[in-house]
Amino acid sequence: METFRGPVRGTITDVKPDHVLLQTDNSSFFLRTQQMIWVMPS
């Protein structure tokens, strides 16, 4: 996934209308959909 701040790798575990929950190794991140540029499935 590419954001305005740079690339982010992980698994999308939940999708809400305004954000997604991304799981990486031992951390979870909330990413706003407005900040996403593109998503590439693996």
mmCIF entry with sequence, helices, sheets and N, C-alpha, C, O atoms, coordinates in Angstrom:
data_MODEL
# 
_entry.id   MODEL 
# 
_entity.id                         1 
_entity.type                       polymer 
_entity.pdbx_number_of_molecules   1 
# 
_entity_poly.entity_id                      1 
_entity_poly.type                           'polypeptide(L)' 
_entity_poly.nstd_linkage                   no 
_entity_poly.nstd_monomer                   no 
_entity_poly.pdbx_seq_one_letter_code       METFRGPVRGTITDVKPDHVLLQTDNSSFFLRTQQMIWVMPS 
_entity_poly.pdbx_seq_one_letter_code_can   METFRGPVRGTITDVKPDHVLLQTDNSSFFLRTQQMIWVMPS 
_entity_poly.pdbx_strand_id                 A 
# 
loop_
_entity_poly_seq.entity_id 
_entity_poly_seq.num 
_entity_poly_seq.mon_id 
_entity_poly_seq.hetero 
1 1  MET n 
1 2  GLU n 
1 3  THR n 
1 4  PHE n 
1 5  ARG n 
1 6  GLY n 
1 7  PRO n 
1 8  VAL n 
1 9  ARG n 
1 10 GLY n 
1 11 THR n 
1 12 ILE n 
1 13 THR n 
1 14 ASP n 
1 15 VAL n 
1 16 LYS n 
1 17 PRO n 
1 18 ASP n 
1 19 HIS n 
1 20 VAL n 
1 21 LEU n 
1 22 LEU n 
1 23 GLN n 
1 24 THR n 
1 25 ASP n 
1 26 ASN n 
1 27 SER n 
1 28 SER n 
1 29 PHE n 
1 30 PHE n 
1 31 LEU n 
1 32 ARG n 
1 33 THR n 
1 34 GLN n 
1 35 GLN n 
1 36 MET n 
1 37 ILE n 
1 38 TRP n 
1 39 VAL n 
1 40 MET n 
1 41 PRO n 
1 42 SER n 
# 
_struct_asym.id          A 
_struct_asym.entity_id   1 
# 
_struct_conf.conf_type_id            HELX_P 
_struct_conf.id                      HELX_P1 
_struct_conf.pdbx_PDB_helix_id       AA1 
_struct_conf.beg_label_comp_id       THR 
_struct_conf.beg_label_asym_id       A 
_struct_conf.beg_label_seq_id        33 
_struct_conf.pdbx_beg_PDB_ins_code   ? 
_struct_conf.end_label_comp_id       GLN 
_struct_conf.end_label_asym_id       A 
_struct_conf.end_label_seq_id        35 
_struct_conf.pdbx_end_PDB_ins_code   ? 
_struct_conf.beg_auth_comp_id        THR 
_struct_conf.beg_auth_asym_id        A 
_struct_conf.beg_auth_seq_id         33 
_struct_conf.end_auth_comp_id        GLN 
_struct_conf.end_auth_asym_id        A 
_struct_conf.end_auth_seq_id         35 
_struct_conf.pdbx_PDB_helix_class    5 
_struct_conf.details                 ? 
_struct_conf.pdbx_PDB_helix_length   3 
# 
_struct_conf_type.id          HELX_P 
_struct_conf_type.criteria    ? 
_struct_conf_type.reference   ? 
# 
loop_
_struct_sheet.id 
_struct_sheet.type 
_struct_sheet.number_strands 
_struct_sheet.details 
AA1 ? 3 ? 
AA2 ? 3 ? 
# 
loop_
_struct_sheet_order.sheet_id 
_struct_sheet_order.range_id_1 
_struct_sheet_order.range_id_2 
_struct_sheet_order.offset 
_struct_sheet_order.sense 
AA1 1 2 ? anti-parallel 
AA1 2 3 ? anti-parallel 
AA2 1 2 ? anti-parallel 
AA2 2 3 ? anti-parallel 
# 
loop_
_struct_sheet_range.sheet_id 
_struct_sheet_range.id 
_struct_sheet_range.beg_label_comp_id 
_struct_sheet_range.beg_label_asym_id 
_struct_sheet_range.beg_label_seq_id 
_struct_sheet_range.pdbx_beg_PDB_ins_code 
_struct_sheet_range.end_label_comp_id 
_struct_sheet_range.end_label_asym_id 
_struct_sheet_range.end_label_seq_id 
_struct_sheet_range.pdbx_end_PDB_ins_code 
_struct_sheet_range.beg_auth_comp_id 
_struct_sheet_range.beg_auth_asym_id 
_struct_sheet_range.beg_auth_seq_id 
_struct_sheet_range.end_auth_comp_id 
_struct_sheet_range.end_auth_asym_id 
_struct_sheet_range.end_auth_seq_id 
AA1 1 GLY A 6  ? PRO A 7  ? GLY A 6  PRO A 7  
AA1 2 GLU A 2  ? THR A 3  ? GLU A 2  THR A 3  
AA1 3 MET A 36 ? TRP A 38 ? MET A 36 TRP A 38 
AA2 1 THR A 11 ? VAL A 15 ? THR A 11 VAL A 15 
AA2 2 HIS A 19 ? THR A 24 ? HIS A 19 THR A 24 
AA2 3 SER A 27 ? ARG A 32 ? SER A 27 ARG A 32 
# 
loop_
_atom_site.group_PDB 
_atom_site.id 
_atom_site.type_symbol 
_atom_site.label_atom_id 
_atom_site.label_alt_id 
_atom_site.label_comp_id 
_atom_site.label_asym_id 
_atom_site.label_entity_id 
_atom_site.label_seq_id 
_atom_site.pdbx_PDB_ins_code 
_atom_site.Cartn_x 
_atom_site.Cartn_y 
_atom_site.Cartn_z 
_atom_site.occupancy 
_atom_site.B_iso_or_equiv 
_atom_site.pdbx_formal_charge 
_atom_site.auth_seq_id 
_atom_site.auth_comp_id 
_atom_site.auth_asym_id 
_atom_site.auth_atom_id 
_atom_site.pdbx_PDB_model_num 
ATOM 1   N N  . MET A 1 1  ? 0.856   -1.154  0.000  1.00 0.00 ? 1  MET A N  1 
ATOM 2   C CA . MET A 1 1  ? 0.000   0.000   0.000  1.00 0.00 ? 1  MET A CA 1 
ATOM 3   C C  . MET A 1 1  ? 0.908   1.224   0.000  1.00 0.00 ? 1  MET A C  1 
ATOM 4   O O  . MET A 1 1  ? 1.914   1.260   0.709  1.00 0.00 ? 1  MET A O  1 
ATOM 5   N N  . GLU A 1 2  ? 0.558   2.198   -0.776 1.00 0.00 ? 2  GLU A N  1 
ATOM 6   C CA . GLU A 1 2  ? 1.315   3.450   -0.838 1.00 0.00 ? 2  GLU A CA 1 
ATOM 7   C C  . GLU A 1 2  ? 0.468   4.561   -0.222 1.00 0.00 ? 2  GLU A C  1 
ATOM 8   O O  . GLU A 1 2  ? -0.704  4.724   -0.562 1.00 0.00 ? 2  GLU A O  1 
ATOM 9   N N  . THR A 1 3  ? 1.072   5.317   0.681  1.00 0.00 ? 3  THR A N  1 
ATOM 10  C CA . THR A 1 3  ? 0.409   6.466   1.289  1.00 0.00 ? 3  THR A CA 1 
ATOM 11  C C  . THR A 1 3  ? 1.220   7.715   0.971  1.00 0.00 ? 3  THR A C  1 
ATOM 12  O O  . THR A 1 3  ? 2.283   7.632   0.356  1.00 0.00 ? 3  THR A O  1 
ATOM 13  N N  . PHE A 1 4  ? 0.720   8.864   1.387  1.00 0.00 ? 4  PHE A N  1 
ATOM 14  C CA . PHE A 1 4  ? 1.447   10.109  1.175  1.00 0.00 ? 4  PHE A CA 1 
ATOM 15  C C  . PHE A 1 4  ? 2.765   10.128  1.941  1.00 0.00 ? 4  PHE A C  1 
ATOM 16  O O  . PHE A 1 4  ? 3.679   10.866  1.571  1.00 0.00 ? 4  PHE A O  1 
ATOM 17  N N  . ARG A 1 5  ? 2.880   9.333   3.000  1.00 0.00 ? 5  ARG A N  1 
ATOM 18  C CA . ARG A 1 5  ? 4.102   9.287   3.809  1.00 0.00 ? 5  ARG A CA 1 
ATOM 19  C C  . ARG A 1 5  ? 5.068   8.200   3.363  1.00 0.00 ? 5  ARG A C  1 
ATOM 20  O O  . ARG A 1 5  ? 6.197   8.148   3.851  1.00 0.00 ? 5  ARG A O  1 
ATOM 21  N N  . GLY A 1 6  ? 4.651   7.332   2.450  1.00 0.00 ? 6  GLY A N  1 
ATOM 22  C CA . GLY A 1 6  ? 5.515   6.273   1.955  1.00 0.00 ? 6  GLY A CA 1 
ATOM 23  C C  . GLY A 1 6  ? 4.816   4.931   1.962  1.00 0.00 ? 6  GLY A C  1 
ATOM 24  O O  . GLY A 1 6  ? 3.638   4.841   2.306  1.00 0.00 ? 6  GLY A O  1 
ATOM 25  N N  . PRO A 1 7  ? 5.544   3.878   1.580  1.00 0.00 ? 7  PRO A N  1 
ATOM 26  C CA . PRO A 1 7  ? 4.930   2.549   1.497  1.00 0.00 ? 7  PRO A CA 1 
ATOM 27  C C  . PRO A 1 7  ? 4.683   1.923   2.872  1.00 0.00 ? 7  PRO A C  1 
ATOM 28  O O  . PRO A 1 7  ? 5.418   2.160   3.831  1.00 0.00 ? 7  PRO A O  1 
ATOM 29  N N  . VAL A 1 8  ? 3.630   1.120   2.930  1.00 0.00 ? 8  VAL A N  1 
ATOM 30  C CA . VAL A 1 8  ? 3.270   0.388   4.145  1.00 0.00 ? 8  VAL A CA 1 
ATOM 31  C C  . VAL A 1 8  ? 2.951   -1.034  3.725  1.00 0.00 ? 8  VAL A C  1 
ATOM 32  O O  . VAL A 1 8  ? 2.222   -1.244  2.755  1.00 0.00 ? 8  VAL A O  1 
ATOM 33  N N  . ARG A 1 9  ? 3.491   -2.020  4.446  1.00 0.00 ? 9  ARG A N  1 
ATOM 34  C CA . ARG A 1 9  ? 3.217   -3.427  4.143  1.00 0.00 ? 9  ARG A CA 1 
ATOM 35  C C  . ARG A 1 9  ? 2.523   -4.080  5.318  1.00 0.00 ? 9  ARG A C  1 
ATOM 36  O O  . ARG A 1 9  ? 2.838   -3.810  6.477  1.00 0.00 ? 9  ARG A O  1 
ATOM 37  N N  . GLY A 1 10 ? 1.567   -4.948  4.999  1.00 0.00 ? 10 GLY A N  1 
ATOM 38  C CA . GLY A 1 10 ? 0.846   -5.658  6.039  1.00 0.00 ? 10 GLY A CA 1 
ATOM 39  C C  . GLY A 1 10 ? -0.403  -6.289  5.463  1.00 0.00 ? 10 GLY A C  1 
ATOM 40  O O  . GLY A 1 10 ? -0.596  -6.336  4.248  1.00 0.00 ? 10 GLY A O  1 
ATOM 41  N N  . THR A 1 11 ? -1.243  -6.771  6.352  1.00 0.00 ? 11 THR A N  1 
ATOM 42  C CA . THR A 1 11 ? -2.489  -7.426  5.980  1.00 0.00 ? 11 THR A CA 1 
ATOM 43  C C  . THR A 1 11 ? -3.657  -6.567  6.434  1.00 0.00 ? 11 THR A C  1 
ATOM 44  O O  . THR A 1 11 ? -3.736  -6.176  7.599  1.00 0.00 ? 11 THR A O  1 
ATOM 45  N N  . ILE A 1 12 ? -4.560  -6.276  5.513  1.00 0.00 ? 12 ILE A N  1 
ATOM 46  C CA . ILE A 1 12 ? -5.764  -5.525  5.876  1.00 0.00 ? 12 ILE A CA 1 
ATOM 47  C C  . ILE A 1 12 ? -6.693  -6.482  6.617  1.00 0.00 ? 12 ILE A C  1 
ATOM 48  O O  . ILE A 1 12 ? -7.137  -7.487  6.062  1.00 0.00 ? 12 ILE A O  1 
ATOM 49  N N  . THR A 1 13 ? -6.982  -6.158  7.883  1.00 0.00 ? 13 THR A N  1 
ATOM 50  C CA . THR A 1 13 ? -7.791  -7.051  8.708  1.00 0.00 ? 13 THR A CA 1 
ATOM 51  C C  . THR A 1 13 ? -9.220  -6.563  8.893  1.00 0.00 ? 13 THR A C  1 
ATOM 52  O O  . THR A 1 13 ? -10.098 -7.355  9.236  1.00 0.00 ? 13 THR A O  1 
ATOM 53  N N  . ASP A 1 14 ? -9.473  -5.262  8.669  1.00 0.00 ? 14 ASP A N  1 
ATOM 54  C CA . ASP A 1 14 ? -10.823 -4.727  8.823  1.00 0.00 ? 14 ASP A CA 1 
ATOM 55  C C  . ASP A 1 14 ? -10.956 -3.495  7.944  1.00 0.00 ? 14 ASP A C  1 
ATOM 56  O O  . ASP A 1 14 ? -9.995  -2.748  7.764  1.00 0.00 ? 14 ASP A O  1 
ATOM 57  N N  . VAL A 1 15 ? -12.140 -3.285  7.401  1.00 0.00 ? 15 VAL A N  1 
ATOM 58  C CA . VAL A 1 15 ? -12.403 -2.126  6.539  1.00 0.00 ? 15 VAL A CA 1 
ATOM 59  C C  . VAL A 1 15 ? -13.627 -1.396  7.066  1.00 0.00 ? 15 VAL A C  1 
ATOM 60  O O  . VAL A 1 15 ? -14.682 -1.998  7.267  1.00 0.00 ? 15 VAL A O  1 
ATOM 61  N N  . LYS A 1 16 ? -13.483 -0.118  7.282  1.00 0.00 ? 16 LYS A N  1 
ATOM 62  C CA . LYS A 1 16 ? -14.574 0.758   7.714  1.00 0.00 ? 16 LYS A CA 1 
ATOM 63  C C  . LYS A 1 16 ? -14.778 1.822   6.643  1.00 0.00 ? 16 LYS A C  1 
ATOM 64  O O  . LYS A 1 16 ? -13.944 1.939   5.745  1.00 0.00 ? 16 LYS A O  1 
ATOM 65  N N  . PRO A 1 17 ? -15.854 2.602   6.701  1.00 0.00 ? 17 PRO A N  1 
ATOM 66  C CA . PRO A 1 17 ? -16.094 3.606   5.659  1.00 0.00 ? 17 PRO A CA 1 
ATOM 67  C C  . PRO A 1 17 ? -14.978 4.644   5.515  1.00 0.00 ? 17 PRO A C  1 
ATOM 68  O O  . PRO A 1 17 ? -14.742 5.134   4.411  1.00 0.00 ? 17 PRO A O  1 
ATOM 69  N N  . ASP A 1 18 ? -14.284 4.991   6.611  1.00 0.00 ? 18 ASP A N  1 
ATOM 70  C CA . ASP A 1 18 ? -13.276 6.049   6.537  1.00 0.00 ? 18 ASP A CA 1 
ATOM 71  C C  . ASP A 1 18 ? -11.852 5.598   6.832  1.00 0.00 ? 18 ASP A C  1 
ATOM 72  O O  . ASP A 1 18 ? -10.928 6.405   6.730  1.00 0.00 ? 18 ASP A O  1 
ATOM 73  N N  . HIS A 1 19 ? -11.643 4.321   7.199  1.00 0.00 ? 19 HIS A N  1 
ATOM 74  C CA . HIS A 1 19 ? -10.295 3.832   7.480  1.00 0.00 ? 19 HIS A CA 1 
ATOM 75  C C  . HIS A 1 19 ? -10.222 2.316   7.334  1.00 0.00 ? 19 HIS A C  1 
ATOM 76  O O  . HIS A 1 19 ? -11.247 1.637   7.272  1.00 0.00 ? 19 HIS A O  1 
ATOM 77  N N  . VAL A 1 20 ? -9.002  1.798   7.280  1.00 0.00 ? 20 VAL A N  1 
ATOM 78  C CA . VAL A 1 20 ? -8.777  0.354   7.296  1.00 0.00 ? 20 VAL A CA 1 
ATOM 79  C C  . VAL A 1 20 ? -7.841  0.037   8.452  1.00 0.00 ? 20 VAL A C  1 
ATOM 80  O O  . VAL A 1 20 ? -7.059  0.885   8.880  1.00 0.00 ? 20 VAL A O  1 
ATOM 81  N N  . LEU A 1 21 ? -7.926  -1.175  8.947  1.00 0.00 ? 21 LEU A N  1 
ATOM 82  C CA . LEU A 1 21 ? -7.032  -1.654  9.988  1.00 0.00 ? 21 LEU A CA 1 
ATOM 83  C C  . LEU A 1 21 ? -6.004  -2.550  9.321  1.00 0.00 ? 21 LEU A C  1 
ATOM 84  O O  . LEU A 1 21 ? -6.355  -3.547  8.690  1.00 0.00 ? 21 LEU A O  1 
ATOM 85  N N  . LEU A 1 22 ? -4.728  -2.189  9.462  1.00 0.00 ? 22 LEU A N  1 
ATOM 86  C CA . LEU A 1 22 ? -3.635  -2.913  8.835  1.00 0.00 ? 22 LEU A CA 1 
ATOM 87  C C  . LEU A 1 22 ? -2.798  -3.590  9.907  1.00 0.00 ? 22 LEU A C  1 
ATOM 88  O O  . LEU A 1 22 ? -2.340  -2.932  10.842 1.00 0.00 ? 22 LEU A O  1 
ATOM 89  N N  . GLN A 1 23 ? -2.591  -4.896  9.784  1.00 0.00 ? 23 GLN A N  1 
ATOM 90  C CA . GLN A 1 23 ? -1.799  -5.679  10.736 1.00 0.00 ? 23 GLN A CA 1 
ATOM 91  C C  . GLN A 1 23 ? -0.422  -5.935  10.137 1.00 0.00 ? 23 GLN A C  1 
ATOM 92  O O  . GLN A 1 23 ? -0.309  -6.524  9.062  1.00 0.00 ? 23 GLN A O  1 
ATOM 93  N N  . THR A 1 24 ? 0.627   -5.493  10.832 1.00 0.00 ? 24 THR A N  1 
ATOM 94  C CA . THR A 1 24 ? 1.996   -5.817  10.461 1.00 0.00 ? 24 THR A CA 1 
ATOM 95  C C  . THR A 1 24 ? 2.554   -6.670  11.584 1.00 0.00 ? 24 THR A C  1 
ATOM 96  O O  . THR A 1 24 ? 1.892   -6.834  12.609 1.00 0.00 ? 24 THR A O  1 
ATOM 97  N N  . ASP A 1 25 ? 3.726   -7.208  11.430 1.00 0.00 ? 25 ASP A N  1 
ATOM 98  C CA . ASP A 1 25 ? 4.335   -8.155  12.385 1.00 0.00 ? 25 ASP A CA 1 
ATOM 99  C C  . ASP A 1 25 ? 3.656   -8.206  13.755 1.00 0.00 ? 25 ASP A C  1 
ATOM 100 O O  . ASP A 1 25 ? 2.913   -9.149  14.027 1.00 0.00 ? 25 ASP A O  1 
ATOM 101 N N  . ASN A 1 26 ? 3.889   -7.224  14.617 1.00 0.00 ? 26 ASN A N  1 
ATOM 102 C CA . ASN A 1 26 ? 3.303   -7.228  15.962 1.00 0.00 ? 26 ASN A CA 1 
ATOM 103 C C  . ASN A 1 26 ? 2.487   -5.978  16.239 1.00 0.00 ? 26 ASN A C  1 
ATOM 104 O O  . ASN A 1 26 ? 2.129   -5.719  17.388 1.00 0.00 ? 26 ASN A O  1 
ATOM 105 N N  . SER A 1 27 ? 2.185   -5.195  15.205 1.00 0.00 ? 27 SER A N  1 
ATOM 106 C CA . SER A 1 27 ? 1.500   -3.922  15.400 1.00 0.00 ? 27 SER A CA 1 
ATOM 107 C C  . SER A 1 27 ? 0.280   -3.815  14.505 1.00 0.00 ? 27 SER A C  1 
ATOM 108 O O  . SER A 1 27 ? 0.201   -4.457  13.458 1.00 0.00 ? 27 SER A O  1 
ATOM 109 N N  . SER A 1 28 ? -0.662  -3.002  14.927 1.00 0.00 ? 28 SER A N  1 
ATOM 110 C CA . SER A 1 28 ? -1.845  -2.691  14.124 1.00 0.00 ? 28 SER A CA 1 
ATOM 111 C C  . SER A 1 28 ? -1.873  -1.195  13.871 1.00 0.00 ? 28 SER A C  1 
ATOM 112 O O  . SER A 1 28 ? -1.519  -0.402  14.744 1.00 0.00 ? 28 SER A O  1 
ATOM 113 N N  . PHE A 1 29 ? -2.296  -0.810  12.669 1.00 0.00 ? 29 PHE A N  1 
ATOM 114 C CA . PHE A 1 29 ? -2.364  0.593   12.307 1.00 0.00 ? 29 PHE A CA 1 
ATOM 115 C C  . PHE A 1 29 ? -3.731  0.906   11.714 1.00 0.00 ? 29 PHE A C  1 
ATOM 116 O O  . PHE A 1 29 ? -4.305  0.099   10.982 1.00 0.00 ? 29 PHE A O  1 
ATOM 117 N N  . PHE A 1 30 ? -4.239  2.079   12.038 1.00 0.00 ? 30 PHE A N  1 
ATOM 118 C CA . PHE A 1 30 ? -5.439  2.591   11.396 1.00 0.00 ? 30 PHE A CA 1 
ATOM 119 C C  . PHE A 1 30 ? -4.979  3.542   10.302 1.00 0.00 ? 30 PHE A C  1 
ATOM 120 O O  . PHE A 1 30 ? -4.283  4.518   10.580 1.00 0.00 ? 30 PHE A O  1 
ATOM 121 N N  . LEU A 1 31 ? -5.361  3.264   9.062  1.00 0.00 ? 31 LEU A N  1 
ATOM 122 C CA . LEU A 1 31 ? -5.001  4.121   7.944  1.00 0.00 ? 31 LEU A CA 1 
ATOM 123 C C  . LEU A 1 31 ? -6.257  4.726   7.355  1.00 0.00 ? 31 LEU A C  1 
ATOM 124 O O  . LEU A 1 31 ? -7.187  4.008   6.988  1.00 0.00 ? 31 LEU A O  1 
ATOM 125 N N  . ARG A 1 32 ? -6.286  6.042   7.263  1.00 0.00 ? 32 ARG A N  1 
ATOM 126 C CA . ARG A 1 32 ? -7.430  6.724   6.665  1.00 0.00 ? 32 ARG A CA 1 
ATOM 127 C C  . ARG A 1 32 ? -7.450  6.470   5.171  1.00 0.00 ? 32 ARG A C  1 
ATOM 128 O O  . ARG A 1 32 ? -6.410  6.523   4.515  1.00 0.00 ? 32 ARG A O  1 
ATOM 129 N N  . THR A 1 33 ? -8.619  6.196   4.633  1.00 0.00 ? 33 THR A N  1 
ATOM 130 C CA . THR A 1 33 ? -8.723  5.914   3.202  1.00 0.00 ? 33 THR A CA 1 
ATOM 131 C C  . THR A 1 33 ? -8.342  7.135   2.368  1.00 0.00 ? 33 THR A C  1 
ATOM 132 O O  . THR A 1 33 ? -7.906  6.971   1.228  1.00 0.00 ? 33 THR A O  1 
ATOM 133 N N  . GLN A 1 34 ? -8.489  8.335   2.886  1.00 0.00 ? 34 GLN A N  1 
ATOM 134 C CA . GLN A 1 34 ? -8.105  9.545   2.168  1.00 0.00 ? 34 GLN A CA 1 
ATOM 135 C C  . GLN A 1 34 ? -6.594  9.628   1.961  1.00 0.00 ? 34 GLN A C  1 
ATOM 136 O O  . GLN A 1 34 ? -6.143  10.315  1.045  1.00 0.00 ? 34 GLN A O  1 
ATOM 137 N N  . GLN A 1 35 ? -5.803  8.946   2.787  1.00 0.00 ? 35 GLN A N  1 
ATOM 138 C CA . GLN A 1 35 ? -4.352  9.007   2.695  1.00 0.00 ? 35 GLN A CA 1 
ATOM 139 C C  . GLN A 1 35 ? -3.773  7.931   1.781  1.00 0.00 ? 35 GLN A C  1 
ATOM 140 O O  . GLN A 1 35 ? -2.580  7.956   1.478  1.00 0.00 ? 35 GLN A O  1 
ATOM 141 N N  . MET A 1 36 ? -4.604  6.984   1.336  1.00 0.00 ? 36 MET A N  1 
ATOM 142 C CA . MET A 1 36 ? -4.123  5.901   0.479  1.00 0.00 ? 36 MET A CA 1 
ATOM 143 C C  . MET A 1 36 ? -4.031  6.348   -0.965 1.00 0.00 ? 36 MET A C  1 
ATOM 144 O O  . MET A 1 36 ? -4.931  7.012   -1.480 1.00 0.00 ? 36 MET A O  1 
ATOM 145 N N  . ILE A 1 37 ? -2.943  5.981   -1.613 1.00 0.00 ? 37 ILE A N  1 
ATOM 146 C CA . ILE A 1 37 ? -2.767  6.291   -3.024 1.00 0.00 ? 37 ILE A CA 1 
ATOM 147 C C  . ILE A 1 37 ? -3.118  5.058   -3.854 1.00 0.00 ? 37 ILE A C  1 
ATOM 148 O O  . ILE A 1 37 ? -3.874  5.160   -4.821 1.00 0.00 ? 37 ILE A O  1 
ATOM 149 N N  . TRP A 1 38 ? -2.581  3.898   -3.490 1.00 0.00 ? 38 TRP A N  1 
ATOM 150 C CA . TRP A 1 38 ? -2.913  2.639   -4.179 1.00 0.00 ? 38 TRP A CA 1 
ATOM 151 C C  . TRP A 1 38 ? -2.661  1.479   -3.242 1.00 0.00 ? 38 TRP A C  1 
ATOM 152 O O  . TRP A 1 38 ? -1.926  1.594   -2.261 1.00 0.00 ? 38 TRP A O  1 
ATOM 153 N N  . VAL A 1 39 ? -3.295  0.343   -3.569 1.00 0.00 ? 39 VAL A N  1 
ATOM 154 C CA . VAL A 1 39 ? -3.152  -0.906  -2.816 1.00 0.00 ? 39 VAL A CA 1 
ATOM 155 C C  . VAL A 1 39 ? -2.858  -2.012  -3.817 1.00 0.00 ? 39 VAL A C  1 
ATOM 156 O O  . VAL A 1 39 ? -3.518  -2.104  -4.851 1.00 0.00 ? 39 VAL A O  1 
ATOM 157 N N  . MET A 1 40 ? -1.867  -2.854  -3.518 1.00 0.00 ? 40 MET A N  1 
ATOM 158 C CA . MET A 1 40 ? -1.532  -3.970  -4.377 1.00 0.00 ? 40 MET A CA 1 
ATOM 159 C C  . MET A 1 40 ? -1.682  -5.275  -3.600 1.00 0.00 ? 40 MET A C  1 
ATOM 160 O O  . MET A 1 40 ? -1.015  -5.464  -2.582 1.00 0.00 ? 40 MET A O  1 
ATOM 161 N N  . PRO A 1 41 ? -2.551  -6.183  -4.065 1.00 0.00 ? 41 PRO A N  1 
ATOM 162 C CA . PRO A 1 41 ? -2.677  -7.474  -3.378 1.00 0.00 ? 41 PRO A CA 1 
ATOM 163 C C  . PRO A 1 41 ? -1.420  -8.309  -3.581 1.00 0.00 ? 41 PRO A C  1 
ATOM 164 O O  . PRO A 1 41 ? -0.749  -8.196  -4.607 1.00 0.00 ? 41 PRO A O  1 
ATOM 165 N N  . SER A 1 42 ? -1.110  -9.134  -2.611 1.00 0.00 ? 42 SER A N  1 
ATOM 166 C CA . SER A 1 42 ? 0.083   -9.978  -2.738 1.00 0.00 ? 42 SER A CA 1 
ATOM 167 C C  . SER A 1 42 ? -0.264  -11.376 -3.168 1.00 0.00 ? 42 SER A C  1 
ATOM 168 O O  . SER A 1 42 ? 0.625   -12.214 -3.322 1.00 0.00 ? 42 SER A O  1 
# 
